[in-house]
Each structure stands twice: as structure tokens, then as C-alpha cells.
Amino acid sequence: MTGTMSTFNYQAFFGTFTDFEKKFAPKDLFIEGDESLLYSGLKVSIVGSRKPSEQGIKDAECLTSVLVQNGITVVSGLAEGIDSVGHLTAINNHGKTIAVLGTPLDKAYPAKNADLLKKIKENHLAVSQFQIGYPTKKENFPMRNRTMALISDATIIVEASETSGTRHQGWEALRLGRLVFIMKSVVDKNELTWPKEMLKYGAQELTCELLPEILYDIPNVTARLAYA
């Protein structure tokens, strides 16, 4: 379980997971970049639609800026839309970001994010459970979302449709006992059923204005001090 392009020892890192977390952890994890981001400090996932609205983009920028101002690492999936906004906003505000890929480390998806992936590898951290040469498949991305939920202390869903793959991340995070926040603008959409369902299982409603107040309530469950 040794990571490609790094001396990262995944077997040792895997050993720090609880027995329950181990059931959902990938069998391999490959990394490139600043390994310390994986096991130190608070990490919050910013996830959402690949085709966000103007309001969704503004919300992602606002949320990411607040996280960076509070020294929190922004985690996302390098996808088009909200993911890209989260990564870029973190970088542009001199924060830190982790990209969790649904492809091997040598491949950006979408391809137009190749330069963004290069920046993240050089100054931040890229993570993948898929070894070099593994084909890009549709099922890779729900698997990626599970891993993203696992290495994050909380997940914020910025914007997502009724059929969006972003829902997978929310459910995986709730299953793992992580905090899940859903933007109020999403909860208020009557045509969406999944936000109200997630609220029943412990997700919380959020606005950007409220984010600073709840940051202190996010437990740093991913801090792997024994490994570090």
C-alpha cells in the first residue's frame, strides 16, 4: 500500500482508522504533494454541481474564503463547477486544498483541469485510490466521494440537483459520522427531496454568514496524530 510518487505509507495511515472507518476505506491510496495536509488540521469538503448557478458559484467562493481565513484545508474532487471553484478560491486566497481524484494521479478529469491539478500537486495535495493506468469509469466517482468523505472532518453541499452525484458524498459522510451541511438555498427548493431526507439523518442547514459560528463545532476526527 505504498503511494506512487511519494514515500507515503498508506498501510500505516490505514492503521489509524477506526474499525468502522476501515470498512469504507480504499484498499490503496496514492498521493502527490504535501502529505502533511492529509493528517493534520481541520479539513472540510466543498462539493456541488458540475454546472452551478451564479448563486452557487458565489456561495462556493464565500464558503471557501471563510474556511481559508480560519486555516482550514479545503477538500474537493477536481470536477468542473463547484469543485473547481473551491480549489481555485482556496489557492487564490493563499489557503490549502486537497484534490481527491476519480482518476489516477497522472490524469485530470476533466482534461481542462490539468493545469489546476499540476498546481495542486506542486503546492498542495492530490490523492487517488486508483493506480496509474486504471481506466476512467463512471463508478470511480462515487468511490472517490466515499474517500473524500473519509478524509474530511465535514462536508458542505453547495448546490446539487435531484440526481446529482454530490448526494453520494453527503450520505457517505453521514454514514461515517461526519458533519454534513447543506446550503439553505438548496434546502428551500421544493422540487428537491434529498436535502430534507438528509436533514432527518443529521445534516444541518447552512448559510455563508453562519459558517464562522459553526466552525468551532467541527471535531477534528481526521487528525492522525499517532501516524504523524
Helices and strands as residue ranges (DSSP letters): H 10-14, H 19-22, E 30-33, H 36-39, E 43-48, H 54-69, E 73-76, H 82-92, E 97-101, G 111-113, H 114-123, E 125-128, H 140-151, E 154-159, H 166-175, E 179-183, H 184-187, H 194-200, E 204-206, H 211-214, G 215-217
